[in-house]
């Protein structure tokens, strides 16, 4: 996935949240790879909330019928978490991976200092597609390392507590730790990403770690999130409800069958500078990554190239957009 919007500076640091919140934020429609043939909604980053733990980006492409063609593009300093809901997408990268992403299977790509990949829907015709793609900022100890790719088809699913009202609610732990279960995916900060399924007419409790911050993203069903004994927030599809920190749990009720995605983790270790497909710590790092990608435009993947050549592609690629006329500054929350 490639993004085209720029960072917006704020006032406070990434660990500034000091208590519980119940902040509902709307997703915005954005172009995908410069082509507006696909409907894409971005829930994170937000101007007021650039990160939740190490999570720094969340797109949903779908539900829709479309022909997806995201040509080779680069990443630094992050992990991509691809979680399909409907349909299949072909992933190819500079490590030589050529796989099909499908429902219930996690594709996890760790960029380290640099990687490039492409994403195509299968076939030449428009097909049903719906998926979440998220980015996780890499900590200092890992962001300069080698690129890696993992695929996990067997993820843990746990029953959620709610007594007789739970109705068989479950959570699939996509990455990290949740409700006593751990995903096999290799992550580099304390984190969780979990798909929550709540049957119609049910009410469940989601256990949370009080030292982590969390947010819930609506996928389907528009549940109510009970953020206090006398307060509930309706969570629309694609909306993001920021829960803040210092909570040991939150309850969710559903009038109809509901799917949500929970993101959370330990507040991130530092500010990040995020521009296009790059997560760094300074303006100069971003400039160096952009220059490296543009310098490889006519490269065939020879040794020494920072990003390399995506398997199965010729010269197709997404060119880097122009840098803004001002120095890039860290993304900082204002809530």
C-alpha positions as CSV (number, residue, x, y, z in Angstrom):
1,X,0.0,0.0,0.0
2,X,1.3,3.5,-0.8
3,X,0.1,6.7,0.8
4,X,0.0,10.2,-0.7
5,X,-0.9,12.6,2.2
6,X,1.7,14.5,4.2
7,X,2.3,14.8,7.9
8,X,0.7,17.5,10.1
9,X,2.7,18.6,13.1
10,X,1.0,19.0,16.5
11,X,2.0,20.0,20.0
12,X,2.5,17.0,22.3
13,X,4.7,13.9,22.2
14,X,3.7,10.4,21.3
15,X,3.4,9.2,25.0
16,X,1.4,12.3,26.2
17,X,-1.9,10.5,26.8
18,X,-2.4,10.3,30.6
19,X,-5.7,8.6,31.0
20,X,-8.8,7.0,29.5
21,X,-10.3,8.6,26.4
22,X,-13.5,8.0,24.4
23,X,-12.6,9.9,21.2
24,X,-14.4,9.0,18.1
25,X,-12.6,9.8,14.8
26,X,-13.9,9.5,11.3
27,X,-12.0,7.8,8.5
28,X,-11.2,9.9,5.4
29,X,-11.2,8.8,1.8
30,X,-7.8,8.8,0.1
31,X,-6.3,7.9,-3.3
32,X,-4.6,4.5,-3.5
33,X,-1.3,4.6,-5.4
34,X,-2.4,7.8,-7.2
35,X,-5.2,5.9,-8.9
36,X,-8.8,6.8,-7.7
37,X,-10.3,3.6,-9.1
38,X,-10.4,2.1,-5.6
39,X,-12.3,3.2,-2.6
40,X,-9.9,3.5,0.4
41,X,-10.6,4.9,3.8
42,X,-7.9,5.9,6.2
43,X,-8.5,5.7,10.0
44,X,-4.9,6.3,11.1
45,X,-3.0,8.6,11.2
46,X,-5.3,11.4,12.3
47,X,-4.2,15.0,12.8
48,X,-5.0,14.8,16.5
49,X,-3.8,11.2,16.8
50,X,-0.8,10.1,14.7
51,X,-0.2,6.8,16.5
52,X,-1.7,4.2,18.9
53,X,1.1,2.4,20.5
54,X,3.4,1.5,17.5
55,X,0.5,1.5,15.1
56,X,1.0,4.5,12.7
57,X,-1.3,3.7,9.7
58,X,-4.6,1.9,9.0
59,X,-6.3,1.7,5.6
60,X,-9.4,-0.2,4.6
61,X,-9.8,-0.8,0.9
62,X,-13.4,-2.0,0.5
63,X,-15.9,-3.4,0.5
64,X,-16.0,-2.9,-3.2
65,X,-15.6,-4.6,-6.6
66,X,-12.4,-3.3,-8.2
67,X,-9.3,-4.2,-10.1
68,X,-6.3,-3.5,-7.8
69,X,-3.0,-2.5,-9.3
70,X,-0.5,-1.1,-6.8
71,X,2.8,-1.1,-8.6
72,X,6.2,-1.6,-6.9
73,X,6.8,1.0,-4.2
74,X,9.3,1.2,-1.3
75,X,9.1,1.2,2.5
76,X,11.5,1.9,5.4
77,X,11.2,1.8,9.1
78,X,7.9,-0.2,9.4
79,X,6.1,-3.5,9.3
80,X,3.0,-3.9,7.0
81,X,0.2,-6.0,8.5
82,X,-2.2,-7.2,5.7
83,X,-5.5,-8.6,6.9
84,X,-8.0,-9.6,4.2
85,X,-11.7,-9.6,4.8
86,X,-13.0,-10.5,1.3
87,X,-11.1,-11.5,-1.8
88,X,-7.5,-12.3,-2.6
89,X,-4.5,-10.1,-3.4
90,X,-1.2,-11.1,-4.9
91,X,1.9,-9.8,-3.0
92,X,5.4,-9.7,-4.6
93,X,8.5,-8.2,-3.1
94,X,12.2,-7.7,-3.4
95,X,13.0,-10.7,-1.3
96,X,11.5,-12.9,-4.0
97,X,8.2,-13.6,-2.3
98,X,5.2,-14.2,-4.6
99,X,2.1,-15.1,-2.6
100,X,-1.6,-14.7,-2.6
101,X,-3.1,-13.0,0.5
102,X,-6.5,-14.5,1.5
103,X,-9.0,-14.4,4.3
104,X,-7.7,-15.6,7.6
105,X,-4.1,-15.5,6.6
106,X,-1.7,-12.9,7.9
107,X,1.0,-11.4,5.6
108,X,3.6,-9.5,7.7
109,X,6.4,-7.6,5.8
110,X,9.2,-6.0,7.8
111,X,10.9,-3.3,5.8
112,X,14.0,-2.7,8.0
113,X,16.2,-0.3,6.2
114,X,14.4,-0.9,2.9
115,X,12.1,-3.1,0.9
116,X,9.7,-2.7,-2.1
117,X,6.6,-4.7,-3.0
118,X,3.5,-4.7,-5.3
119,X,-0.1,-5.6,-4.7
120,X,-2.4,-6.8,-7.5
121,X,-5.9,-8.3,-7.4
122,X,-6.1,-11.7,-9.2
123,X,-7.1,-11.7,-12.9
124,X,-7.7,-8.8,-15.2
125,X,-11.3,-8.1,-14.2
126,X,-12.8,-6.3,-11.2
127,X,-13.4,-8.6,-8.2
128,X,-14.8,-8.3,-4.7
129,X,-12.2,-6.9,-2.4
130,X,-12.1,-5.8,1.3
131,X,-9.1,-5.7,3.5
132,X,-7.3,-3.9,6.3
133,X,-3.7,-2.8,5.9
134,X,-1.8,-1.5,8.8
135,X,1.7,-0.2,9.5
136,X,3.7,-0.7,12.7
137,X,6.6,1.7,13.3
138,X,9.8,-0.2,14.0
139,X,11.9,0.7,17.1
140,X,15.4,1.9,17.0
141,X,16.8,-1.6,17.6
142,X,15.2,-3.0,14.4
143,X,14.5,-0.2,11.9
144,X,18.0,-0.3,10.4
145,X,18.1,-4.1,9.9
146,X,17.4,-6.5,7.1
147,X,14.0,-6.9,5.4
148,X,11.9,-10.0,6.3
149,X,8.6,-11.5,5.3
150,X,6.3,-13.9,7.2
151,X,3.0,-15.6,6.4
152,X,0.9,-17.1,9.1
153,X,-2.2,-19.3,8.4
154,X,-2.8,-20.7,11.9
155,X,-3.6,-17.8,14.3
156,X,-5.0,-18.2,17.8
157,X,-8.7,-17.6,18.5
158,X,-9.9,-17.1,22.0
159,X,-13.4,-17.0,23.5
160,X,-14.3,-13.6,25.1
161,X,-15.8,-13.3,28.5
162,X,-19.3,-11.9,29.0
163,X,-21.1,-14.5,31.0
164,X,-24.4,-15.6,29.6
165,X,-24.4,-12.5,27.4
166,X,-21.2,-13.3,25.5
167,X,-23.0,-15.5,22.9
168,X,-19.9,-17.1,21.6
169,X,-17.9,-13.9,21.0
170,X,-14.3,-14.5,19.8
171,X,-11.1,-12.7,19.1
172,X,-8.5,-13.8,16.5
173,X,-5.1,-12.5,17.6
174,X,-3.5,-11.4,14.4
175,X,-0.3,-9.9,16.0
176,X,0.9,-9.5,19.5
177,X,-0.8,-10.6,22.7
178,X,-4.5,-10.5,23.7
179,X,-6.7,-12.3,26.3
180,X,-4.0,-14.8,27.2
181,X,-3.2,-15.7,23.6
182,X,-0.1,-14.8,21.5
183,X,0.2,-14.6,17.7
184,X,3.2,-16.3,16.1
185,X,4.0,-13.2,14.1
186,X,7.4,-11.6,14.9
187,X,6.8,-8.1,16.4
188,X,9.4,-5.7,17.8
189,X,7.3,-3.7,20.4
190,X,4.7,-4.8,22.9
191,X,1.6,-4.7,20.8
192,X,-1.8,-6.2,19.8
193,X,-3.9,-6.4,16.7
194,X,-7.0,-8.6,17.0
195,X,-10.2,-9.1,15.0
196,X,-13.2,-9.2,17.4
197,X,-16.4,-11.0,16.4
198,X,-19.5,-10.3,18.5
199,X,-22.7,-12.2,17.6
200,X,-26.0,-10.3,17.4
201,X,-27.6,-9.6,20.8
202,X,-24.3,-10.2,22.7
203,X,-22.3,-8.1,25.2
204,X,-18.7,-8.9,25.9
205,X,-15.7,-7.5,27.8
206,X,-12.4,-6.9,26.1
207,X,-9.5,-7.3,28.6
208,X,-6.9,-4.5,28.3
209,X,-3.5,-3.9,29.8
210,X,-3.7,-0.6,31.8
211,X,-0.2,0.5,30.7
212,X,-1.0,0.2,27.0
213,X,-3.1,2.5,24.9
214,X,-5.9,1.2,22.6
215,X,-8.3,2.0,19.9
216,X,-11.2,0.1,18.3
217,X,-12.0,0.3,14.5
218,X,-15.4,-0.6,13.2
219,X,-15.5,-3.2,10.5
220,X,-19.2,-4.2,10.3
221,X,-22.2,-4.1,12.5
222,X,-21.9,-0.6,14.2
223,X,-21.7,-1.8,17.9
224,X,-21.8,0.2,21.1
225,X,-18.6,0.5,23.1
226,X,-19.3,1.1,26.8
227,X,-16.4,3.3,27.9
228,X,-17.9,4.0,31.3
229,X,-20.7,2.6,33.4
230,X,-23.0,5.4,32.2
231,X,-21.5,6.1,28.8
232,X,-21.6,4.3,25.4
233,X,-20.4,5.3,22.0
234,X,-21.8,3.9,18.7
235,X,-18.9,2.9,16.6
236,X,-19.7,3.2,12.9
237,X,-18.0,1.1,10.2
238,X,-14.5,2.5,9.5
239,X,-14.7,4.8,12.5
240,X,-11.9,4.7,15.1
241,X,-12.6,5.0,18.8
242,X,-9.5,6.0,20.7
243,X,-9.7,4.5,24.2
244,X,-6.5,6.1,25.7
245,X,-4.6,4.5,28.5
246,X,-5.1,3.2,32.1
247,X,-8.0,0.9,31.2
248,X,-8.2,-2.7,32.3
249,X,-11.1,-3.5,30.0
250,X,-14.0,-2.2,27.9
251,X,-17.4,-3.7,27.1
252,X,-18.9,-4.0,23.6
253,X,-22.6,-4.7,22.8
254,X,-24.0,-5.6,19.4
255,X,-27.6,-5.5,18.2
256,X,-26.5,-7.3,15.1
257,X,-23.5,-9.5,14.1
258,X,-20.5,-7.3,14.5
259,X,-16.8,-7.3,13.6
260,X,-14.3,-4.9,15.1
261,X,-10.5,-4.6,15.0
262,X,-8.6,-3.8,18.2
263,X,-5.2,-2.1,18.0
264,X,-3.0,-1.2,20.9
265,X,0.3,-1.4,22.6
266,X,2.9,0.2,24.8
267,X,3.2,3.9,23.9
268,X,5.9,4.2,21.3
269,X,9.5,5.0,22.3
270,X,10.0,8.1,20.2
271,X,8.6,10.6,17.8
272,X,8.5,9.5,14.2
273,X,8.7,11.4,10.9
274,X,6.3,9.8,8.5
275,X,6.1,10.8,4.8
276,X,4.8,8.8,1.8
277,X,5.8,5.2,2.5
278,X,8.6,6.0,4.9
279,X,8.8,6.0,8.7
280,X,12.0,7.6,10.0
281,X,13.1,10.0,12.8
282,X,14.3,13.0,10.8
283,X,13.8,15.0,7.6
284,X,17.2,14.0,6.3
285,X,16.4,10.3,6.7
286,X,13.3,10.7,4.5
287,X,15.2,12.6,1.9
288,X,17.9,9.9,1.7
289,X,15.3,7.2,1.3
290,X,13.4,9.1,-1.4
291,X,16.7,9.7,-3.3
292,X,17.6,6.1,-3.0
293,X,14.3,5.0,-4.5
294,X,14.5,7.5,-7.4
295,X,18.1,6.5,-8.1
296,X,16.9,2.9,-8.6
297,X,14.4,3.8,-11.3
298,X,16.6,2.3,-14.0
299,X,18.2,-0.3,-11.8
300,X,17.6,-4.0,-12.4
301,X,18.2,-5.0,-8.7
302,X,21.9,-5.2,-8.7
303,X,23.8,-5.8,-5.5
304,X,24.0,-2.7,-3.3
305,X,20.7,-1.3,-4.2
306,X,18.8,-0.2,-1.1
307,X,15.3,-1.4,-2.2
308,X,16.0,-3.8,-5.1
309,X,13.8,-5.2,-7.8
310,X,10.3,-6.6,-7.2
311,X,10.0,-10.2,-8.5
312,X,7.9,-10.5,-11.7
313,X,8.0,-6.9,-12.6
314,X,9.8,-5.0,-15.4
315,X,10.0,-1.2,-15.2
316,X,6.7,-0.6,-13.5
317,X,7.0,1.3,-10.3
318,X,5.4,4.1,-8.2
319,X,7.6,7.2,-8.5
320,X,8.1,9.2,-5.3
321,X,6.1,12.4,-5.1
322,X,7.9,15.7,-4.6
323,X,9.0,16.6,-1.1
324,X,7.1,19.5,0.5
325,X,8.9,22.9,0.5
326,X,9.3,22.8,4.3
327,X,11.3,20.4,6.5
328,X,9.4,17.4,7.7
329,X,8.7,17.4,11.4
330,X,7.6,14.6,13.8
331,X,3.9,13.6,14.0
332,X,2.7,14.6,17.5
333,X,-0.6,14.0,19.1
334,X,-2.8,16.8,20.4
335,X,-5.2,14.7,22.5
